Amino acid sequence: ITDRVHVINIDALARAVVAATDNGRPFVNSAKVAFDNQLEPLWRTAAQSAKGDWEPGFLSDEWSEVVLGNGVADESGYLRIPRSGRSIRLSRPQRADVWAVIERFQALLRAQNLTTFTELASRAATALEADPGLGAQFGYEHAVIDEAQDLDPARWKLLRALVPAGPDDLFIVGDAHQRIYGKAAPLSRFGIE
C-alpha cells in the first residue's frame, strides 16, 4: 500500500505541476525562487512611481491573496475581483494604482529571473484548471493536508484543482491558533466543502 502513498511538500508539488506543462519547463528549470522576506526591496522599487503611499507588506499580501489567489491576469480582472477579508478598502483609482505597482513588481521579478512559491502555486492551479488531463497525470484521488492553517489561497486552489471533488477527497489537519503565514480564507471559496 505504501507505493500508493505519495508524501510531498506543496511547493515541490506546484513546481512539478508547472514543469509538466510544455510552456512551464524553461521557466521552472531556470527561475530562482525568492522568499517573501527577499521581496521588500522589489516592492519598494515598484511602488516608487505610485500615486499612493503603499507599504510593501500590503502590496505583497494584495498580490498573494487577491491577485494570485484568484488567478487574476490583468487590470480589468483585478478591478472586478471582490477583495473580501482585506483590511483596507480601495477605490477604483486606488486599485488601478496598486495594479500598476503589481505589474512593475512582476517585471522586476522577471528581469531578475525570480519567482515566488505562491506564484508557482498559482501557475500550477491555473494550468490544472485549464487542462483537466494534466491533473489526471498525477493521479491523486485523496490528500491529507497537514499544517493547513499556513496555506494561502493559491495553494488551496492548487489542491482543489489537483484532487477531484468526491467523498473523503481532502483530509485537512491544522490549528488556526498556530497560523504563522497569511490570513484565514473560507475554503468554500475554493470549492472545498
MARZA-703738 format. One record per residue (C-alpha): residue number from 1; chain; y, x, z. Coordinates in nm, 4 decimals, always signed. Example, Ala and Ser with C-alpha at 12.3 -4.5 7.8 and 13.67 -1.06 7.14 Angstrom:
BEGIN
1, A, -0.4500, +1.2300, +0.7800
2, A, -0.1060, +1.3670, +0.7140
This chain:
BEGIN
1, A, +0.0000, +0.0000, +0.0000
2, A, +0.2399, +0.2914, +0.0548
3, A, +0.2537, +0.3525, -0.3191
4, A, +0.4285, +0.0151, -0.3444
5, A, +0.6952, +0.1060, -0.0864
6, A, +0.9979, +0.2991, -0.2020
7, A, +1.2411, +0.4399, +0.0552
8, A, +1.5757, +0.5394, -0.0921
9, A, +1.9376, +0.5781, +0.0083
10, A, +2.1513, +0.3119, -0.1587
11, A, +2.3861, +0.5708, -0.3081
12, A, +2.0929, +0.7564, -0.4661
13, A, +1.9713, +0.4211, -0.5960
14, A, +2.3122, +0.3473, -0.7503
15, A, +2.3114, +0.6873, -0.9194
16, A, +1.9603, +0.6221, -1.0569
17, A, +2.0624, +0.2832, -1.1978
18, A, +2.3733, +0.4250, -1.3663
19, A, +2.1697, +0.7168, -1.5016
20, A, +1.9195, +0.4691, -1.6501
21, A, +2.1880, +0.3256, -1.8760
22, A, +2.2452, +0.5060, -2.2052
23, A, +2.6184, +0.5343, -2.1521
24, A, +2.5767, +0.6407, -1.7886
25, A, +2.3760, +0.9584, -1.8338
26, A, +2.6549, +1.2034, -1.9199
27, A, +2.8804, +1.0544, -1.6535
28, A, +2.6247, +1.0716, -1.3729
29, A, +2.4957, +1.4136, -1.4619
30, A, +2.8379, +1.5751, -1.4771
31, A, +3.0638, +1.3859, -1.2345
32, A, +3.1119, +1.5179, -0.8837
33, A, +3.1142, +1.2604, -0.6062
34, A, +3.4229, +1.2648, -0.3857
35, A, +3.4127, +1.1285, -0.0335
36, A, +3.6816, +0.8869, +0.0810
37, A, +3.8468, +1.1472, +0.3055
38, A, +3.8996, +1.3668, -0.0042
39, A, +4.0846, +1.0942, -0.1919
40, A, +4.4034, +1.0582, +0.0122
41, A, +4.5941, +1.3235, -0.1888
42, A, +4.4978, +1.1477, -0.5135
43, A, +4.6141, +0.8123, -0.3763
44, A, +4.9458, +0.9674, -0.2665
45, A, +4.9969, +1.1195, -0.6119
46, A, +4.9071, +0.7935, -0.7865
47, A, +5.1480, +0.5971, -0.5651
48, A, +5.4482, +0.8243, -0.6243
49, A, +5.5904, +0.6157, -0.9069
50, A, +5.5061, +0.2802, -0.7456
51, A, +5.7773, +0.0313, -0.6636
52, A, +5.6208, -0.0428, -0.3248
53, A, +5.5504, +0.1929, -0.0372
54, A, +5.1714, +0.1743, -0.0415
55, A, +4.9623, +0.3576, +0.2164
56, A, +4.6577, +0.5473, +0.0849
57, A, +4.4273, +0.3586, +0.3251
58, A, +4.5465, +0.0211, +0.1959
59, A, +4.5108, +0.1326, -0.1668
60, A, +4.1639, +0.2747, -0.1094
61, A, +4.0474, -0.0454, +0.0611
62, A, +4.2027, -0.2611, -0.2115
63, A, +4.0238, -0.0590, -0.4786
64, A, +3.6896, -0.0572, -0.2954
65, A, +3.6843, -0.4116, -0.1607
66, A, +3.8738, -0.6105, -0.4207
67, A, +3.8531, -0.4194, -0.7481
68, A, +3.5119, -0.2503, -0.7277
69, A, +3.3645, -0.5166, -0.5003
70, A, +3.4387, -0.7832, -0.7598
71, A, +3.3804, -0.5777, -1.0725
72, A, +3.7437, -0.6146, -1.1797
73, A, +3.8023, -0.4209, -1.5014
74, A, +4.1627, -0.4937, -1.5949
75, A, +4.5000, -0.6062, -1.4647
76, A, +4.4547, -0.9707, -1.5643
77, A, +4.1299, -0.9818, -1.3671
78, A, +4.2990, -0.8231, -1.0667
79, A, +4.5867, -1.0696, -1.0821
80, A, +4.3393, -1.3626, -1.0775
81, A, +4.0812, -1.2480, -0.8225
82, A, +4.1009, -1.4021, -0.4734
83, A, +4.1763, -1.1452, -0.2048
84, A, +4.0360, -1.3423, +0.0885
85, A, +3.9967, -1.1414, +0.4052
86, A, +4.2653, -0.8888, +0.3130
87, A, +4.5286, -0.8406, +0.5826
88, A, +4.8289, -0.8007, +0.3520
89, A, +4.9339, -1.0794, +0.1174
90, A, +5.0594, -0.9645, -0.2203
91, A, +5.2923, -1.1416, -0.4601
92, A, +5.2160, -1.1249, -0.8312
93, A, +5.4691, -0.8408, -0.8883
94, A, +5.3225, -0.6511, -0.5928
95, A, +4.9732, -0.6940, -0.7366
96, A, +5.0946, -0.5589, -1.0708
97, A, +5.2429, -0.2598, -0.8882
98, A, +4.9195, -0.1973, -0.6966
99, A, +4.7202, -0.2266, -1.0196
100, A, +4.9394, +0.0377, -1.1826
101, A, +4.8670, +0.2702, -0.8889
102, A, +4.4934, +0.2000, -0.9164
103, A, +4.4995, +0.2823, -1.2877
104, A, +4.6807, +0.6115, -1.2173
105, A, +4.4298, +0.6888, -0.9403
106, A, +4.1368, +0.6265, -1.1742
107, A, +4.2964, +0.8525, -1.4369
108, A, +4.3330, +1.1263, -1.1735
109, A, +3.9657, +1.0871, -1.0800
110, A, +3.8581, +1.1174, -1.4445
111, A, +4.0865, +1.4169, -1.5039
112, A, +3.9083, +1.5975, -1.2189
113, A, +3.5647, +1.4701, -1.3267
114, A, +3.5245, +1.2829, -0.9982
115, A, +3.3747, +0.9521, -0.8949
116, A, +3.3006, +0.7890, -0.5609
117, A, +2.9841, +0.6405, -0.4167
118, A, +3.1483, +0.2981, -0.4180
119, A, +3.2365, +0.3348, -0.7850
120, A, +2.8769, +0.4316, -0.8643
121, A, +2.7514, +0.1226, -0.6788
122, A, +2.9970, -0.0978, -0.8682
123, A, +2.8972, +0.0517, -1.2049
124, A, +2.5295, +0.0043, -1.1196
125, A, +2.5814, -0.3600, -1.0203
126, A, +2.7769, -0.4271, -1.3397
127, A, +2.5051, -0.2651, -1.5519
128, A, +2.2323, -0.4674, -1.3791
129, A, +2.4235, -0.7935, -1.4193
130, A, +2.4827, -0.7220, -1.7876
131, A, +2.1206, -0.6251, -1.8606
132, A, +1.8521, -0.8108, -1.6611
133, A, +1.5888, -0.5893, -1.8218
134, A, +1.7411, -0.2884, -1.6504
135, A, +1.6581, -0.4310, -1.3083
136, A, +1.3016, -0.5001, -1.4192
137, A, +1.2613, -0.1270, -1.4925
138, A, +1.2982, -0.0599, -1.1208
139, A, +1.0503, -0.3328, -1.0238
140, A, +1.1923, -0.4333, -0.6868
141, A, +1.0781, -0.7716, -0.5575
142, A, +1.1867, -0.7288, -0.1952
143, A, +1.4124, -0.4952, +0.0000
144, A, +1.4644, -0.4028, +0.3620
145, A, +1.8273, -0.3148, +0.4166
146, A, +1.8968, -0.1117, +0.7288
147, A, +2.2415, -0.0468, +0.8748
148, A, +2.3674, -0.3461, +0.6779
149, A, +2.6940, -0.3513, +0.8718
150, A, +2.8032, -0.0419, +0.6797
151, A, +2.7597, -0.1843, +0.3292
152, A, +3.0623, -0.2795, +0.1234
153, A, +3.0916, -0.5481, -0.1466
154, A, +2.9923, -0.3148, -0.4320
155, A, +2.6686, -0.2189, -0.2588
156, A, +2.5848, -0.5822, -0.1748
157, A, +2.6380, -0.6734, -0.5400
158, A, +2.4087, -0.3865, -0.6396
159, A, +2.1333, -0.5061, -0.4065
160, A, +2.1620, -0.8667, -0.5232
161, A, +2.1515, -0.7627, -0.8884
162, A, +1.8539, -0.5314, -0.8318
163, A, +1.6340, -0.7610, -0.6210
164, A, +1.5787, -1.1045, -0.7782
165, A, +1.6567, -1.4012, -0.5537
166, A, +1.3439, -1.5574, -0.4068
167, A, +1.1521, -1.6145, -0.0869
168, A, +1.1810, -1.3193, +0.1513
169, A, +1.3771, -1.1225, -0.1074
170, A, +1.6068, -0.9344, +0.1327
171, A, +1.5338, -0.8458, +0.4948
172, A, +1.8665, -0.7432, +0.6441
173, A, +1.8965, -0.5362, +0.9619
174, A, +2.2325, -0.4499, +1.1097
175, A, +2.4594, -0.4554, +1.4119
176, A, +2.8113, -0.5817, +1.3461
177, A, +2.9320, -0.4135, +1.6648
178, A, +2.8484, -0.0727, +1.5179
179, A, +3.0482, -0.1174, +1.1980
180, A, +3.1993, +0.2180, +1.1011
181, A, +3.2985, +0.1513, +0.7379
182, A, +3.4905, -0.1277, +0.5768
183, A, +3.5146, -0.4868, +0.6820
184, A, +3.2760, -0.7757, +0.7050
185, A, +3.2170, -0.9733, +0.3866
186, A, +3.0344, -1.3070, +0.3635
187, A, +2.7000, -1.2399, +0.1970
188, A, +2.7060, -1.5770, +0.0202
189, A, +2.9861, -1.4289, -0.1945
190, A, +2.7204, -1.2023, -0.3486
191, A, +2.4531, -1.4681, -0.3951
192, A, +2.2715, -1.3733, -0.0748
193, A, +2.1654, -1.6715, +0.1353
